[in-house]
Amino acid sequence: MKRSDMTVTVLAILETDFKPDLSLGKIMNERLKVAAEDLRDIHLQALETVGQRTDDVVVYISYNPKYKIRWRIVNDVPNDVEGFVAKTCGDLGYIEWKTAVMNIFKGNE
């Protein structure tokens, strides 16, 4: 019987509430994509061996206005998974991304 694994998804959110100049934005977006891949493939890899196949954790990372990487879990996960993500991201120097609302995407106004 094959063991079920948790799916770990890390998405780089490139659109933010502030706009760096074009050349800096391109470099920052590339850096953020690499950070997302590293977070998923290296730092959070241990999570893939816990839980059931139907379990998953989805993490968004982006920049704050001071160009620090921020993170947030956007789905319901057990406390131990949330704690692991928080410790891992904290160890990487990432800050928790706090928003007043759950849906951070703006619709058409």
C-alpha positions as CSV (number, residue, x, y, z in Angstrom):
1,M,0.0,0.0,0.0
2,K,1.4,3.4,-1.0
3,R,1.8,6.0,1.7
4,S,-0.3,9.1,1.1
5,D,1.6,12.4,1.2
6,M,0.6,16.0,1.9
7,T,0.8,18.4,-1.0
8,V,2.9,21.5,-0.4
9,T,2.2,24.5,-2.6
10,V,4.1,27.8,-2.4
11,L,3.0,30.6,-4.6
12,A,5.0,33.8,-5.3
13,I,2.5,36.7,-5.3
14,L,4.2,39.1,-7.7
15,E,1.5,41.8,-7.7
16,T,1.6,43.9,-4.6
17,D,0.1,47.0,-3.2
18,F,3.3,49.0,-4.2
19,K,5.2,49.2,-7.4
20,P,9.0,49.2,-7.6
21,D,10.6,50.5,-10.8
22,L,10.6,48.1,-13.7
23,S,14.2,46.9,-13.6
24,L,14.1,46.3,-9.8
25,G,10.7,44.7,-10.1
26,K,12.0,42.1,-12.6
27,I,14.9,41.2,-10.3
28,M,12.6,41.1,-7.2
29,N,10.1,38.9,-9.0
30,E,12.8,36.4,-10.1
31,R,14.1,36.3,-6.6
32,L,10.6,35.7,-5.2
33,K,10.0,32.8,-7.6
34,V,13.3,31.2,-6.6
35,A,12.4,31.7,-2.9
36,A,9.0,30.0,-3.5
37,E,10.6,27.0,-5.2
38,D,13.3,26.7,-2.4
39,L,10.7,27.0,0.3
40,R,8.6,24.2,-1.3
41,D,11.3,21.9,-2.5
42,I,13.9,22.3,0.3
43,H,12.6,23.9,3.5
44,L,9.1,22.5,3.7
45,Q,9.9,19.2,2.1
46,A,9.5,17.4,5.4
47,L,5.8,18.2,5.4
48,E,5.3,16.0,2.3
49,T,5.7,12.9,4.5
50,V,2.9,13.8,6.9
51,G,-0.9,13.7,6.6
52,Q,-3.1,12.2,3.9
53,R,-3.1,12.7,0.2
54,T,-6.2,14.9,0.6
55,D,-4.2,17.2,3.0
56,D,-2.4,20.2,1.6
57,V,-0.8,23.4,2.7
58,V,-0.8,26.5,0.5
59,V,1.6,29.3,1.3
60,Y,1.7,32.6,-0.4
61,I,4.9,34.7,-0.3
62,S,5.3,38.3,-1.4
63,Y,7.2,41.4,-0.6
64,N,6.1,44.0,2.0
65,P,6.6,47.7,1.2
66,K,10.1,47.5,2.8
67,Y,11.1,44.7,0.4
68,K,11.1,42.0,3.0
69,I,9.7,38.6,2.1
70,R,6.4,37.9,3.9
71,W,4.5,34.7,4.1
72,R,1.0,33.4,5.0
73,I,-0.8,30.1,4.9
74,V,-4.1,30.5,3.0
75,N,-5.9,27.3,3.8
76,D,-6.9,25.5,7.0
77,V,-4.1,23.3,8.3
78,P,-3.4,21.5,11.6
79,N,-1.6,23.6,14.3
80,D,1.6,21.5,14.0
81,V,1.8,22.2,10.3
82,E,1.2,25.9,10.8
83,G,3.9,25.9,13.5
84,F,6.4,24.1,11.2
85,V,5.8,26.6,8.4
86,A,6.0,29.6,10.9
87,K,9.3,28.4,12.3
88,T,10.8,27.5,8.9
89,C,9.8,30.9,7.4
90,G,11.0,32.7,10.6
91,D,14.4,30.9,10.4
92,L,14.7,32.2,6.8
93,G,14.1,35.7,7.9
94,Y,10.6,35.9,6.4
95,I,7.9,37.9,8.3
96,E,4.3,36.8,8.8
97,W,2.0,38.5,6.3
98,K,-1.0,39.8,8.2
99,T,-4.0,41.2,6.5
100,A,-7.4,42.2,7.8
101,V,-9.2,40.2,5.2
102,M,-8.6,36.7,3.9
103,N,-9.0,37.4,0.2
104,I,-6.0,39.6,-0.7
105,F,-6.8,39.9,-4.4
106,K,-8.7,43.0,-5.6
107,G,-11.6,42.4,-7.9
108,N,-12.6,44.8,-10.7
109,E,-13.7,48.0,-9.2
